[in-house]
């Protein structure tokens, strides 16, 4: 694959309608507008329509399904409002065939995956953040799902995004990959971990490599290659290539099952499915992009 091809979840055609979100009257009009449509989700998984895109149902039809909560405005699509509706997981949903989000992301046109990422993350955020984290009061939804307000203490709550550093550690013509015991056999990928408060991306990358594999890296060598929203539940993947200073691996088995160095030739074979005993993640994963960029250098 061409390393400049957009990654899954990275493109969206929607106008997020910032101006309309702040206008309660306009929001009320939008939801009953003739052209309003909604994508049904259940447990944050979508429906794929016969045209291979995310199903867009007329708002009237979408509202016949029992909802967990009110529709979430995703934005304007060609000037018409587009919503996500969170269908009650215990209710009958006739006509709705829900598809696992990872499977959907591999099947949908790239422009649809950005909509999927936004909708899924907003639905999950709302499900887990109904109560004020400052005082515990049930909060009120504002701006059609983009914000919540605590009427008791006045705290505003916005959808969270969790930055994750994912790093390809390199040393000359070798790179380090790890695997977790829960992964399919043969699968190897770049090390990754949540950033901590007060860290730069480079510092987080170097720390994670040290914690998981016992290798020292040079933070000054960290190069940001790509980023990607990853809606499980709401991460932002920050993909870097970073150079190792040391080569001896000491795995922390609380974090990963194993780690090892792979040669450039091996990575080439893994990307083309020719390696006898190791695979790399599918094309929706930014780890694969890191490997594609590195071997193309
Ligand atoms: Zn509060």
Boltz pocket constraint, residues with backbone or C-beta under 6 A from the ligand:
constraints:
  - pocket:
      binder: B
      contacts: [[A, 132], [A, 133], [A, 134], [A, 135], [A, 136], [A, 137], [A, 150], [A, 151], [A, 152], [A, 153], [A, 154], [A, 155]]
      max_distance: 6.0
